Amino acid sequence: MTENDARAAARDGASTPPDLPDVAGGPDDAPLLQLVTPAGARVTTPETDGYRERVAHLDAAALRGLYRDMVLTRRFDDEATSLQRQGELGLFAQSKGQEAAQIGSGRALAPQDYVFPSYREHGVSHVRGIDPTARLRLFRGVDHGGWDPTAHNVHLYTLVIGSHALHATGYAMGVQRDGLVGSGDPERDAAVVTYFGDGATSQGDVNEALVFAAVNNAPVVFFCQNNQWAISEPTTKQTRVPLYRRGGGFGVPSVRVDGNDVLACYAVTAEALERARSGGGPTFVEAFTYRMGAHTTSDDPTKYRSRAQEEYWRRRDPIDRLENLLRAEDAWDDAFAADLAAEADALGERLRDEVRALAAPDPSSMFDHVYATPNAVVEREKAWFADYQQSFEEPAAEVAR
């Protein structure tokens, strides 16, 4: 446990378990932007003035909207996990505990901005309007994606760790060369954001993306959700410096934010996106948060972390933090909470019904979107595959006769 953790625990009245492992680049030796404490109090210091201005327009209704987004994302996460346990999904990657980082950053996006997610950005997908059942088609194994990227400006989930950071940088360089940066038109200028975890920073692809983004001044935001565990590997085994300092090594402006503070995540991302759209180049954001669930449903986090640590972070739940703020500012509405609970229940029922109804696609559909135009080789392979499938049906027909 760090000294700064102890101060934070004393501030919000929480007792701190004694066996918390230190995290490389923890709050004790790196700046951590925070606008709302776990107890729900606003942070008003000279260092936060500029960021507080970026969230000043978020009134009580907007704060309740952020709360709704986080609650529905949490319910989606819980339902999907249950469906996997029941054998309805092959796998699922949880985002539980990371809702503030995803909803805060996602709500800062402009419609024309483009997102390259990893595989657990369910909150970002939610705020971009992607159908919840569509998000699970990949995990059901009936689709390689689940939605039309051009309809939401969100690329498909990427399972190869870190590879999409390069895709995002290349896309951002294209946006730049198309003249969609620095024109001064807020409806036209665009930015790109790519989401990845702390483990991905150890991948060559992410480091190469930072090189290209820096030297080309690409309009891309690298949003690292440092949930402190790359599967079972803690950040102490991956880095000796805070992750946000990686950006500085490439010449990329960097900031470290409390990833459980939805307002701070909103403010930091809004600033980074504005810089990118105006031609100011890339930004590296480290959102320091905690994965409350498993890495995926094939993982058992009890093998590598303690209940005491999990309880410490449970008391810093991002959803509870925003509720505390709403209550502290007399913006909490019991009727709103009741309606939201009913909406979450309806979402859960809908997911259970629709996911179980997702049927396997026609196997021959794998040939349909290999190329944008007809291709002779693919057509021959599709015909061969049709004959191959037919060969399994003929013996049955012979027996029937």
N, C-alpha and C positions, 0 to 999 in steps of 0.2 A: 504494500500500500504506500502511496506517495503522500508527501506532506500536503500537497495541494488537495488531494482527495480528502484528507482529514479536515482541512478547512472547509471544503464544500459540504462534508457530512455535518460538521458543526453548524454551518449556516442553515441547512434545511432540516436540522433536527434528527437526522438519521444516524444510527450507530453504524460503524464501519467494521466489517469482519476483518479479523487479523491476518487472514491468509491470502489476501489479494496479491496476485503476482504483479510485479512492476511491468509496465508496457513501455517498450522503447518509444521515446518521443511522447511520453505521457504528459499530462497537464502540468507536472512539476517543472519541466524544462523546456516548454514551448508555449507560445501564446495560443490561446484558445478563445476565439470570439464567441461570446454568449450574450444574448439579449434578454433571455428569460431564465431564471434559476429553476431548479427542480421543484421548488416550493411555489412557483408561479409568480414571482416578483420580477418586475422589469429591472434590467441592469441599465443604470444611467451613469455612465462615466464618460470623460472626454474622448476616450478611445472608441466608444461606440456611437458617437454623435452622427457620423455620416451614415452608418448602417441603420440607425434608428429612423433616420429620415426616409430611408427606402421602404420602411414598413408603416410609416405614419398614416398612409391612406387606408390601411386595413382596419376597418371599423369592427364593431361587435359582430355584425352579420358575416363579414368576411372571415373573422376568426372562427365563428361557428362552422363556416364552410370548410375551413382547413381541418377542423376537428372531425367533421363528417367524412371528409376524404380519408383521414387516417383510420377512423373506425371501420369504414367499409373495406379498406385495404386489409386491415387486420382480420376481418371476418372472412374475406376471400381467402386469405392465407390459411386460416384455421380449417375452413371447409375443404380446401384443396388437400391439406395434409390428411384430413379424415378420409377423403375419397381415395387417396393413395393407400392408406392403411387398410381400406376395404377392398383393395385390388382393382379399383376403377382407373387409377393412373399408374403408369409404370414407374414414375419418379416425380418428385416435386422439390423445388428449391425454395425454402422459406425466406421471407423478408421480415419476419416478426422482430420488432425492435428497431427497425430502420425506417419506419414510416415518416418520421419528421424529415429526414434527409431527402427522401424521395418526393414527398408531397411538397415540401418547401421549395426544393429546386424545380420540380415539375411545374408548379404554379407560377414560377418566374419566367417561364418560356413564353415567347411570342408564337402565334400560330404558324409563322413561316420558318421558325427554327426547326432544326432536324435533330433527332435523337438516335444515338447508337447505344442500345442497352446491352447488358450482359444477359443473364438468365434469371435474375431475381428482382427486376425493376417493376414489380407489380403495381406499386404506387404511382410511378411515372406513367405506366400504361393506363392506369385508371384515369388520371387527370387528362390524358390525351384522348380519352373517349373510346378506347379499345374495348370491345365487348368482353365481359369476364369469361364467358364460355370459350370464346376464341382464344383467350390467353392459355387455355388448358389443352387445346388440341395437340400441341407439341408433346406435352407430358402424357397425353392419352395415347400417343403414337399413331394418330390418324392423319397427321399433317406435318410437314417440315417447318411450318411457320405458324399460321393461324389467322393472319390478317393481311390486308393490303397496305404495305408501308406508305404508299403515296397518299392514301386516304387520311392518314393520321400524322404523317411526317415522323414516323417511328419505324426504324429498321426492325427486322425480325430478331428475336432473341438469339444470342450467340453463345454457344456452348464451349467453343475453343477459347481457353483463358487468354484474354488480352488481345486477341487478333483484331477485334473490332476497333481498337484504338487507332490502328493504322487505317482502317476503312474510314473512320470518322475524319481523320486528318486529311486523307485524300479527297474526301467529299468536301471538306471545308476549303481546301485549295481550289476545288472546282467552283465553289460558291464565290470565292474571291475573284477568280479569273472571269466569271460571268458578270462581274460588276455589281454584285449584290451586297457589297460591303462599303461602308463609308460614304454613301450617297447623300446621307442626311434625311432620307425618307423613312420614317419609322414603320411604314407599312410594307416596305420593300427590303430594307437591309436585313440580313439573316445571319444567324450563328449556328454552330453545331455543338452539341454536347455529347460526350461519351461517358458512360458509367462503368466502373469496374471496382473490384475489391482490392484490399491490401495485398493479397497474394499475387494479383496480376502485376503489381509493380516490380516483381522479380522476373517477369517475362521480358524477353528481348523485344517483342513487338511493341510493348508500351514505351520502352526507352527509345526505340527507333521512331515511334510516332512523335515523341517529345522533340527529337532532333529535327524532324521535318517541319513540325508545327512552329518551332522557334525560328529556324532560319528562313522560313517562308512567311512568317508573321500571319499564320493561318487563323481564321476566326473560329477557334475551337476551344471548348472548356473541357478540361480533363477533371471529371468529378469522381474522386476516389472515396468510396465508402469504406473507411477503415473500421471494420467490425471486429478487429483484433484477432481473428482466427482465419487462416487459410486452410480450410478443413480443420485438421488437428494441430496445425503449426502456428504458434503464436508469433506476433510481429517481432518479438525479441530474437527469434531465430532467422529473421529476414533482413533486419536493418538495425544499424546502430545510431541512426539519426531519425528524427521525426519525418514521416513520409512527405509532408508538404515541402520539406527542404530539397527533395529530389528535383522538384520543378526548378528551383533556383539554380541548380547545377547545370541546367540546360538553357538558362537565360529566360525562363518562363516565370512571370509574376505568380506568387503562390500565397495561399492563405489557409489557415487551419481553423475550423469552425466546430462548435459543439453540434454534433450530428443528431442529438436528441432534442434540439431546440429548433422548432419548425420556423420561427421567425428569423433566426440567425441564418438558417440555411437558405431561406427565401432571399434575404438581403444580400448575402454573399454571391449567390448565383445571379441575381439581378444585376449586380455590379459587373460581374465577369462577362455576362452576356452583352451588356451595354458596351463594354470595352471591345468585345469581339465584333459586334455589328458596326461600330464606328471606325474600325480599321486599326484598333489598338493591339490586335493579336491575341495569342492564347493565354489562358490562366489555368493554373493547377489548384484545385480545391481538395483539401483533405477534410472530410466530414468524420470526426471521431465519434463513433457510435458503438453499438454492441449487438451482435447476433444473438437474440434471445432463444431462438430455436436451433435446430440442427443445420449443418451445412446443406445437406439434402436429406431426404427421408431414408437414405441408405446409411446415414451417419449416426453415431451414438456419442453425443458430446459429453456424456457422463464419464467417458473413458479418459478425458483429457482436461476437464475443468471442474471446479468444485461447486457445490451447492451454495456455498457462501458467496462466491463471486457472482453467481447467477442472481442471488437475492439482492446483492448490492446494486446490480444494474436494473433489476426489476423495480427497485425503488426510484429509479430514474427513467421510468417508462415515458416515452415521448407523448403518448396519449394522455396519461395522467398529468403531465406537466402543463399541457394546454388547457385541460379542464381546470387545473388549479389557477391558471391565469384568468380564465373566464369567470370563475367564482370570485376571485380576488377583485375583479373589476365590475362585479355585479352584472355580468353579461351572460351568466348561465341561465338556461331556460329549461325547466323540468319537462314542459310539453315538447320542446325540441328534442330532448334526450329520449323521451318515450317514443316519439315518431321515428327517431333514428334507430332505436332498438328494433322497432317493427320493420323498418327498411332493411336492416341487416339480416333479420330473420327471413325476410322475403328473398333476399339475395342468396342466402344459404339454401333455401328450398329450390330456388331456380337452378342453382349450380348442380345440386344433387340430381334433379330431373334431367337437365339438358346434357350433362356430361355422360350420364348412363345411357342416354339415347344416341350418343355419337357412335355411328357405325364405322366399320373399317372401310376405307375407300376401295374402289375398283383397282386391283393391282396394276392394270394397264395404264392407269392415269399417271404413273411415274414417267411416262414418255411424253406427256402432253406439254410440259413447259421447259423442256431441255433447251430449246432454242425459240426465239421469238417468231421465226418463220419456218416453214416446212424444211425438213432435212432428210435426204434420201437414206442415209445410214440409220438414223433413228427410226424411220418408217419401216425399214427392213427388220430391225431388231424388234419393233413392236409387233410386226406380223409373226415373226418367229416365236415370240413370247405367247401370242394368242394360240398358235398351234400347240405349243408346249402345254398350256393350260388345258386345251381341249383333249389332249392325250390322256389326262387323268379322268375325264368324264366318259370316254368311250368304253372302257372296260365295264363300268357300271351299267351303261346302256346295253351292252352285250348280255350281261347277266339277266337284265330285266326281260330281254326277249326270250 
